[in-house]
Each structure stands twice: as C-alpha cells, then as structure tokens.
Amino acid sequence: MDMTEAINVIADAAVRLSCKALFNAKLSDCTTIKIGGTVPLLINVNSVDSLTCLLKLIKIYGVTFMVIGNGSNLLFDDKEHSFIILRMNGDFAEIKVNGEFLDCAPGAMLSSVCRVAARRSLSGLEQLFGIPGSIGGAVFMNAGAYGREISDVIDSVTTINADGVTKTYSAAECLFSYRESVFIHNREIITHIRLKLTRGKSDIIKSQMESYTARRKEKQPLEFPSAGSAFKRPKGAYASALIDECGLKGLSVGGAMVSEKHAGFIINTGNATFADVLSLMKKIIGIVELQTGFKLEPEPIIVSDNILKI
Ligand SMILES: Cc1cc2nc3c(=O)[nH]c(=O)nc-3n(C[C@H](O)[C@H](O)[C@H](O)COP(=O)(O)OP(=O)(O)OC[C@H]3O[C@@H](n4cnc5c(N)ncnc54)[C@H](O)[C@@H]3O)c2cc1C
C-alpha cells in the first residue's frame, strides 16, 4: 500500500472514531506565528481510545506523525511535509475537579484550566494564566511565567507511546527543569495530567490572574502573530535584555521582526516565511554572542526536513 492509500485509511478510521480529519492541512492555520507549509492529513484527536486506535493504524502503515497542541511554541518549515499531525485541542479537553486535584485531558487550554481552578478556589496556576497553549504542550515544555512553572503543580502525567503502551509518571519522574521534561526526549504522547493545587480564595486568585494578564498585555506584542519568546533564558541573563542591549529591537528579515515592544519576541508582521524567521534568529544569535558573550538558543520547537530540532 502506498502512502496516499495509508493516509486515506487512517483518515477513514479517524472519521469513524468521530475525530475531525482534514486533508492537506495548512500549518499556518495551526500555529500562533501563522507560518508553516502543509501536511497531508491533520486529525483532531478526541479521546484516548481514538488515539490508541489511530496509533495502531499509524504503526501498521508506517506513517510518520507528530503531535501538536495549540501550536503556540512551534515553527514549521513552509514546505510540503510528509508526516501527519495528531492535534490535541478542544476536542480532547475535559477538566475534572477532585478535591484539590485537577484531572485534565491534554487538549484543555491552560487558560481554561486556570479558570476552572479559580472558580473552585484552587490556587497555584495564577501566573500561568495567559500562556496560549494546551496543558499537554505546557507539560511537554515545562511552560512557566513570573516565577512559576507547570512542574510546580504536577502530581502525575500519563502517556502513551507509539506502540500503544501507557505509563504514568510521578512529578519527579518527569525530570522537569527550565523548559525541559522527559517527554521532549522520549517522544511519548501526554494523554492525562493530574495537577495538585492548594486551597485559596476565589476572588484573590481571579484578581491575581487578571493582574498577570494585564502585565502580559502591557509588555508583550499580543497584537502580532508570534511563537512567544524566541529564545530561552541563558544562565545568568535574560534573552530579551541582551537583545535590547545590542540595539536589535525592530531588526527585521522579510516579514519577521524583533518586536519593538518586547525584544524577546519575533513577530510576523504579515508575510513572514520560515526562512525569514530562521535567518533573523541566526542574526540575533550571532550579534548577541559577539557583543555579550551569551549564546542564545531558540525556544520554539523548529520542525524542518521532517526532523525535530529544539
Ligand atoms: C504570545 C505568547 C506568549 C507565550 N508566553 C509563554 C510564557 O509565558 N511561558 C511559556 O513557557 N511559554 C509561553 N509561550 C509559548 C507556548 O505558549 C507554551 O510553550 C505552551 O505551553 C505550548 O503549548 P501548545 O499546546 O501550544 O504546544 P504546541 O506549540 O502545539 O507544541 C509544542 C511542543 O509540545 C509537544 N506537544 C504538545 N502537546 C503534546 C502532547 N499532548 N503530548 C506530547 N507532546 C505534546 C509538541 O509535539 C511540540 O513539540 C507563549 C507563546 C505565545 C504565542
């Protein structure tokens, strides 16, 4: 069976499992930076059972796949990719409250999880409100802001691998550190996240969430497409401060530009291509290293030539 037939079989199965399936999907529609070519098939996964069935077929037919959440930390090459996408988003997004625990499906948006916690007077996620990703994506990257990381509130994480084997990790087994987790390396798919929060006061939690949102709006160029911070924080410095210090605000390549509002963001001013962003990143890395001695590393996951480079 050739690849096109295999993809048709997988798409048929997805539809039978009531998952939405889209042929020749544009990745620019699935990423917050609005850049990326196409994939032959994108499936919105709706449950663990559907995912398990799809993984079986994917294995049988030897199709390459990638999992995404809300696409807010991804930079795809703008070519025709040959892998298919399993997207964990609003169709796989249940959030259940069990005392001080929140049980979340991976596609739940982090902001929705924060809202549920606030309504139930559960504290611990306030600083993360406003990060525009799924909880699965947040765990994968150990997302964090304002001194808080998702790892601070993880009780356990359950995954499934490409062979259909499931595993539950304690927080310690997730090997979290700054923008790091075991999942970046083992490529398992996160299917369930259990958070452990603490009792607080709903109105205080809500007002803290609002104040963090206001800080984001004031400091970040949220009016432009981006993938968030373009670079990780190097040890002993802040990427945005180094870029600013080197006078790089406003530097652009094609449609990609260092935000005038926040030097740590590369924004898509309209028609930025993958090559524009990559070339701008390389320029920034070169200049910052030359002028400050710090070597910056990209924060978004760069997907090019069917391989993942972090
Ligand atoms: C305006 C803006 C502000 C941001 N602010 C912050 C911030 O303050 N702090 C911060 O840390 N980040 C920030 N980000 C980056 C981003 O929102 C986070 O990294 C977020 O957690 C990514 O989640 P996602 O669902 O969008 O993941 P995606 O971008 O879809 O995927 C990212 C990676 O996670 C993997 N992945 C996603 N879901 C799963 C899953 N279920 N199982 C296994 N792997 C999975 C993907 O394969 C991919 O490698 C910001 C981004 C933007 C655009």
The ligand as a Gaussian input file, in Angstrom:
#p B3LYP/6-31G(d) Opt

LIG

0 1
 C        2.004000      35.279000      22.950000
 C        2.665000      34.074000      23.549000
 C        3.055000      34.114000      24.886000
 C        3.694000      32.983000      25.454000
 N        4.070000      33.054000      26.762000
 C        4.687000      31.992000      27.318000
 C        5.104000      32.022000      28.685000
 O        4.900000      32.995000      29.401000
 N        5.737000      30.934000      29.174000
 C        5.974000      29.808000      28.422000
 O        6.546000      28.834000      28.935000
 N        5.588000      29.755000      27.130000
 C        4.961000      30.810000      26.572000
 N        4.575000      30.740000      25.255000
 C        4.894000      29.531000      24.454000
 C        3.781000      28.469000      24.462000
 O        2.503000      29.069000      24.635000
 C        3.978000      27.413000      25.536000
 O        5.221000      26.742000      25.371000
 C        2.851000      26.371000      25.505000
 O        2.968000      25.571000      26.652000
 C        2.870000      25.480000      24.262000
 O        1.671000      24.710000      24.254000
 P        0.965000      24.277000      22.877000
 O       -0.227000      23.482000      23.200000
 O        0.738000      25.473000      22.030000
 O        2.075000      23.353000      22.260000
 P        2.494000      23.226000      20.720000
 O        3.151000      24.503000      20.300000
 O        1.362000      22.755000      19.922000
 O        3.580000      22.098000      20.820000
 C        4.812000      22.348000      21.466000
 C        5.528000      21.011000      21.650000
 O        4.779000      20.229000      22.564000
 C        4.518000      18.948000      22.014000
 N        3.203000      18.538000      22.496000
 C        2.049000      19.259000      22.508000
 N        1.054000      18.533000      23.046000
 C        1.591000      17.334000      23.381000
 C        1.071000      16.141000      23.961000
 N       -0.208000      16.014000      24.338000
 N        1.918000      15.097000      24.138000
 C        3.226000      15.192000      23.786000
 N        3.763000      16.278000      23.229000
 C        2.962000      17.341000      23.028000
 C        4.540000      19.138000      20.508000
 O        4.907000      17.937000      19.856000
 C        5.623000      20.199000      20.352000
 O        6.890000      19.585000      20.279000
 C        3.938000      31.840000      24.665000
 C        3.522000      31.817000      23.322000
 C        2.896000      32.911000      22.773000
 C        2.449000      32.850000      21.343000

